[in-house]
Amino acid sequence: MMERIFLDGIEQMQFTAGLVRISTFAYGAQAEDGKSALQEPGVCLVTTPQGFAAMLRGFEEMAAKLVEAGVLQQALPTEEK
């Protein structure tokens, strides 16, 4: 059976030694203020640039489906400086 890993976001991305490294996090226990959850380190995904490009295409396709379903708002383009 395939292992399932739940995560809440990406903490950091790097390109080192020819590989893309993506460090993830998950929310854990409540912070001392009682209002926010603490971020706990998750897994580190390591892939080739080609693997990263394939994942990016998949994420873009899923984002378009979520926008179409009304679950996600389309992001406004940012101005490049």
C-alpha positions as CSV (number, residue, x, y, z in Angstrom):
1,M,0.0,0.0,0.0
2,M,1.3,3.5,-0.8
3,E,2.2,5.7,2.1
4,R,0.2,8.9,2.4
5,I,1.8,12.0,3.7
6,F,-0.2,15.0,4.8
7,L,1.3,18.5,4.7
8,D,0.1,22.0,4.9
9,G,2.7,23.9,2.9
10,I,6.2,24.5,1.7
11,E,8.7,25.9,4.1
12,Q,11.7,26.3,1.7
13,M,12.8,25.4,-1.8
14,Q,16.4,25.2,-3.0
15,F,18.3,24.1,-6.1
16,T,21.5,22.4,-4.8
17,A,23.9,20.0,-6.4
18,G,21.7,19.7,-9.5
19,L,18.5,18.8,-7.6
20,V,15.4,20.6,-6.4
21,R,14.9,20.2,-2.6
22,I,11.4,21.1,-1.2
23,S,11.1,21.2,2.6
24,T,7.5,20.9,3.7
25,F,5.6,21.5,7.0
26,A,2.4,20.5,8.8
27,Y,0.5,22.4,11.4
28,G,0.7,20.7,14.8
29,A,-0.1,21.8,18.4
30,Q,-1.5,25.2,19.3
31,A,1.0,28.0,19.9
32,E,1.2,29.6,23.4
33,D,-1.1,32.4,22.3
34,G,-3.8,29.7,21.7
35,K,-4.8,31.3,18.4
36,S,-2.3,29.8,15.9
37,A,-0.9,26.4,15.3
38,L,2.9,25.7,15.3
39,Q,4.6,24.5,12.2
40,E,6.3,21.2,12.4
41,P,8.8,20.0,9.9
42,G,7.5,17.6,7.3
43,V,9.2,15.6,4.6
44,C,11.9,16.9,2.2
45,L,11.1,16.1,-1.5
46,V,14.2,15.8,-3.7
47,T,13.7,15.7,-7.4
48,T,15.4,16.5,-10.7
49,P,14.7,19.7,-12.5
50,Q,12.7,17.7,-15.0
51,G,10.7,16.1,-12.2
52,F,10.1,19.5,-10.7
53,A,8.8,20.8,-14.1
54,A,6.4,17.8,-14.3
55,M,5.1,18.5,-10.8
56,L,4.7,22.2,-11.6
57,R,2.6,21.4,-14.6
58,G,0.4,19.1,-12.5
59,F,0.0,21.7,-9.8
60,E,-1.0,24.3,-12.5
61,E,-3.6,21.9,-14.0
62,M,-5.1,21.2,-10.6
63,A,-5.2,25.0,-9.7
64,A,-7.1,25.6,-13.0
65,K,-9.6,22.9,-12.0
66,L,-10.0,24.3,-8.5
67,V,-10.6,27.8,-10.0
68,E,-13.2,26.3,-12.4
69,A,-14.9,24.6,-9.4
70,G,-15.0,27.9,-7.5
71,V,-12.9,26.5,-4.7
72,L,-9.9,28.7,-5.4
73,Q,-9.7,32.3,-6.7
74,Q,-7.5,33.0,-9.6
75,A,-4.4,34.9,-8.5
76,L,-3.8,38.3,-9.9
77,P,-0.6,38.6,-12.0
78,T,2.2,40.3,-10.1
79,E,4.3,43.1,-11.6
80,E,7.9,42.2,-12.3
81,K,10.5,44.9,-11.3
